[in-house]
Amino acid sequence: MASTHEIIGEEWRERATELADWAALRLVNRKDVWGQYSVPTPTERRETGRTYKAMTLPAKAQRGGDKVTLDKLTRHFASRRLRKPQLIGLHAKSKQTTSRWFGLDIDCHDPDAPEAQDLARRNLNACVTWYRKLQDMGHDPILFDSNGAGGFHIWVLFAEPAPTAQVFNFAQWVVSDWEKLQLEKLPETFPKTVKDGSLGSWFRLPGLHHTRDHYAAVWAGDDGLDDPWLTGHAAIDVMLANVPGPPPVIPGEQNNTALKKSTVNKPKDAEPGNSPPPKSDRSFARNQKPRICVDLDGVLAARVEGSAIGPPIDGAVEFTRNIASRAEIIIFTARFSTRSAKPRSEKSTKELEARIKKWLDAHGFSYDSINTTQAKPIASAYVDDRAISCQPLKMGMQAFDTALNSIDALCHIK
């Protein structure tokens, strides 16, 4: 029989795609860097005494290639106890020094300490106080029981990105009464500081804790309930229904007047989580959209042994969504082919089509149809990991030499 923890984990896994879309839309300030938890080596564990290590990825010398994708976000929200290295965090400011949210981290790192229970009570009292304070100002805060042992996180989302300096000042103002609320130390705020040229800090996304077998629970907003904490589907529903609030304005301060549009408008090269895909150079009427054939295995799904469809390739979901903004997408695959000239039976074809459709839908891919024939349909372009482009009319005779080199590399011809 499954434990409560396992049931809640399955509910987070079921909703991982929804949560990834939500996080990409509301929480991603920049895509080129992120935080991730990793399992330390035995030597590192002996030296630090920690069972995990936190790092910023990619390494500085390797930035520009890999990025925050829907696949990384999905893996985070779907994480299980044995897959904790997939847990990630997001940076609190963008390249343009704006922030879509701020976070509060109220710690209780040693739940076995004699005073831990009293600290947990004071932590919760402070969080509920700030939660109501923010609500009274028109915000829709989300209060998480982050570790199940007296540690809490609060996320506050803004309808529009705000200058990071203003977000930092507002967060510091929110927790400025921490001593009056009998906390042991000033809570961490994300962003922590505002420093030109620095990446800033990253904040772990809600979900599975990086050291404890605990999934984040969400405060229901009523401490009169027998159990005011929502878990699993109920917690996720609250997260997805969150309404981003007004700009971070400290009451009574003259320098917090309405934000100028120029400070929050997204520059052309901005890369927020919800930036629309770039438009095509050509515009097509609805019935004149180009048709793009996209291969399944090797382009969208990793190649694996046997007949199973592999996991999504990182960045593939966004790739199809970008194509969908400018073209009709036809998914094609050699899976519908047979070794003989005889086509698959109608029943077999429908079963395979349903399996591919279920996989595409489960991972949030954009597509219009699935080609079930052995032949590739007529299209404006084909995206295939085994295709080789050869355009001699455009590139001249050099195109043949380039194509031959590609054939040698692809087919391992010496």
N, C-alpha and C positions, 0 to 999 in steps of 0.2 A: 504493500500500500504506500502511495506517495506521501511524503511529508508535506506539511504546510509550506515550508521553504521551497520544495520542489514544485509544488502547484503554482506558487507565486512566480517562480522562475519561468515556468512554462507560459504563464500569462504575459510576462514581459517579452518572451521570445515571440509569441503570437503577434504582438503589437509593435515589434521592432521596426518594421518598415514604416508604419505610421509615425512613430517617434522620430525616426531618422529624417523624414520629410519635415516634421515640425522643427526639429533642431536646425536643419539646414536653412529653414526660412527665418527663424527667430533668434537663433543663438550664435551663428557663425559670424564672427567679426573679421576673420581673415582665414584663408584656406592654405596658405603656404607653410604654416607651422601649427603644431598642436602638441599637447602633452600626452604622455603614455606611461603606463605602469609596466614594469618588466620584472621577471624573476631574477634575483641576483645570483651570482656564482657562489659556490661554497666559501671562497675566500672573502668575497664582499660581505657575505652574511656574517662571517666571524668578525670582520673588522668593524662593521656598522651595527651589528645586532638586529638588523632589519630583515624582514621576510620579503621585502619588495624594494624596488628602486624606481624613482620617478625621473623622467627625462623629457627634454624637449626634442622633438623630431621635425624634420630630418636634421642631421648634423649640419652645422653652418656651411661647410664646404659642399654639401650635397643638396642645398635648397634650390628650388626652382623646378624640380621634376615631380616628385611625389607631392600630394596635397590631401587635405581633408575631403573625403568623398562620402556619398551616401552609403557606400559599402562599409567604410570604417565606422560611420555612425550606427548603421544597422548592427554590425558585429558587437559594438559596445552594448547596445540595449538588449541584445540577445544573449549576452554573456552568461556562462554558467560557472560554477565553482572551479572547475578544472581548466577554464579558458580565461582566466583573469588577465593575462597579458594583453587581451584585446581591449581592456578598459582605457578610455582616453579622456582628456580634458580639453577645453577650448580657451583660447586667449581672450582677455577681457578688453582688448582694444584693437582697432584696425590699423592698417598702414597709414591711414589719414588721421590717426589719433582721435577716432570717435568710438563710441561704445553703444551696443544695442541693449545692454543690461548691466546690472551690477549684482554681485553675490556677496553673501555674508557667510563666514565659516566660524561656528562657535564650537570650540573643541572640548572633548573629554577623552583624552588619549589613554588614560589608565583606568578602565572601568572596575578594576579589582582593588583600587586604592580605598582606604577606609572612608574617605570623604567623598567618594565618587557619586554616591546616591544623592547627597545634598547638592553637589555641584550640578548634577543632571537636572535637579529640580530648579535651581537658579537659572541654569541655561535656558530651560524651557520657558520660564517666566519672562525672561528678557526677550526671547524670540516672539512670544505671543504679544508682548507689549509693542515691539517694533512692527509686527504684523498688522496690528490694529491701527497703529500710527500711520502706516503706509496706506492702509485701506481708507482712512479718513481723508487722505490727500488725493484720492482717486486712483490709486494704484491697485493692481491685482497680484499681490505677492504670493509666491508658492513657498510654503514652509515644509521642509523635508526632515524627517528623522533619518539622518544620514548613515548612522552606524548601529542603531539599535542599542546604544550604550551611553546615551547622554550627549551625543554630538549632533548638531543640527546645521542645516544649510538653509539659507533664504535666497531665492532668485527673484529679481524684480526686472521685468521686461519693459522696454520703451517702444512706443509706436513708431518712432523715428530715431535713428542713431543720433546721439548727443555728444558734444565735445567731451573727451575723456576726463579732462581736468574738472569739468563741471560735475560729471558723474562721480568722480572720486570725492570731491568736496561734499556732495549730497550724501554719499554713503557714510562718510565720516560724521556728518551731522546726525544721521539716523541713529548711529551707535554712540553718540557723544555722552549719553547718560549711563554708560556701562558700569561705572563705579557705583552710581546711585542704585543700580539694579543688582549690586553685590556680585558682579562677575570678578574672576581672578585677574583677567587681563583684557585688553582691548581686542575685540574679535578681528580676525583678518577680513579685509574687504578686497573684493576683486572688481575693478583694478586696485592694486595695493598702493602704487605710487604713479606719478606721471613724470616720465623722464624721456627727454628727446633722444631718439635713436635706439631706445631699448625695446625689446619685444614685449616687455611687461610679463605679468604672471598669468598662469592658466588655472582654470577651475574645473575640477572633476565633474563630468556630467552625471545627472541622477541615474540610478540603476543599482547594479550590484556593487557592494563595497569592495575596495581593493585588498583588504586583509580579512574582513569578517564575512561570514555567510549570512549576509543581510541585504535585502533589497529595500531601497528607499521607500518609506511610507510618507504619505502626504497628510498634512493637518486639515481636518474637515472644516475648521473655522468655528467650532463650538466645543468649548472645554466642558460643557455640561453633559456631554455624551458619555456613556459607559466606556467606550473606546473611541476617542476622537481622531484616530489615525486610520487612513484609508490605504489599502494595499492592492497590489495587482491591478486588475482592470479598473477598479474604482479610482485608484491613484492616477493611473494613466489618463483616464477620462478628464480629471481635473487639470492635468498638465496640458492636454490638447485643447481644452476649452479656455485656457488662459487668455485674457484680453490685455495686450500690451498697453501701458498707461501713458500719462502725460510726460512732458520733459521733466528732468530732475531739478526742480526749483526749490530752494530753501526759503521758507516763509520769512518775509520781512527784509530780505536782502535786496538792495537796489541793483546789484550787478547780476541778478538772476531774472532780469526782464525777459520777455519773450525772445526765444532764440531767433537770430537772423537766419533767413533761409540759406544764406551763403555758407553758414557753418555746418549745416546738416545735409545740404544737397550732396548727392553722391557724385564725385568727379567721374569723368569718363572712364578712367582706368581703375575705378574702385572695384573691389571684389567681395562684396558682402554676400551673405548666405543666400539672399533671395534676389540677386541681380538676375534680370531676364537674360536668356541666352542671346548672343549677338545675332542680329538679323542677317539674312542672306544678302549678297550683293545684288541679286535679282529678286524681283517681286513677281509673284504668280497669283492669278485669280484662283479662287477656291478650287475650281475644277481643272486648273492647269498646274497644280503643284507637281514638282518633279517627284518621281518614284525612286527611292533609294533601297537597294537590296542589301541587307546586313546579315552576314553569316553568324550563326549561333555559336558553334564550337570554335574556340580560339580567338573570337572577337568579343563576345558577350560572356561566354562561359568557359572556364578553364577546362582543358582537355584532361580526362581521367580514363582509367581503364574500364572496359566493359561498356554497358549501355546507359549507365547513369549519366545525368547531366551534371557537370561539375559546378562548383560554386561560382558566383558572379566574379568577373575580373574587376579589380578596383577601378572605379571611374567609368565603368561601362553603362551604368544606369544614367548618369548625367549625359554621357555621349548620346544615347538615344533620345533623351529629352531635348538636347540641343538640336539634333536632326529634326525632331518633330516640329520645331518652330518654323521650319523652312521647307519641309518635304514630307511626303507620305513614306512610311517605313514598311517594308516587306521583310519579314524574317525568313531566311532560307537556310537549309541545312541538307547535307548529304545523307542524313539519317533516313530520309524517305526513299533513298535509292536502294536497289537490291543488287546482288552479285550477278544475277541473270538479267536478261532484257525484260523479263516479266515483272510488271509493277506490283506493288503491295496490294493486298486485298483491301476493299473499302473499309472493313471493320478495323484492320490493323492500322490503316492510315488515320482513321478517326481517333483511335486510341492514342497514337503517337502525337497527333495534333493536340489532343486534350492535355497530354502530359507536358508538352512544351508550353502551351498556353498557361497551364497552372504554374509552371516554374517562372515564366515571365511576369505574370501577375503578382506572384508571391514576393518577388523582389522589386516590384515597382517600375519595370521597364516600360517605355513608351513604344508602341507599335500599332500598325493599322491592320495587318493581316499576316498570316503564316502561309508561305508557299508549300503546298503539299505534293507537288509534282517532282519528278526527278530532274526536269530541266529548269534552268534559272529563268524566271520571268523577264520580260522586257522592262528595262529600267534605265534611268538617266545615269546611274552610277552604281557600282558594286563595291561593297566593303567586305574583304575576305582576307584572312591572315595568310592564305597561300596564293593570293593573286599577285601578279607581276605586271606593273604598268609598262606599256611600250607605245610611245607616241612619236613615231618618226616624222609625221607630217608637221608636228609642232616643234620637236626638239632636234630634228635632223638625224643623220645616220648614227650619231653617237648614242641615240636611244637604243639601237640594237645591241651595242656593246654593253650598255648599262643593264639591259634586260638579261643578256647572257650571264653577266656576273651575278645577277640576282638569282637566276636559275641554278647556277653552280652552288651558291650559298644555301638556297632553300632545299635543294636535293642532295646536298653534301657530295657534290661532284668535284673531284680533285683534278 
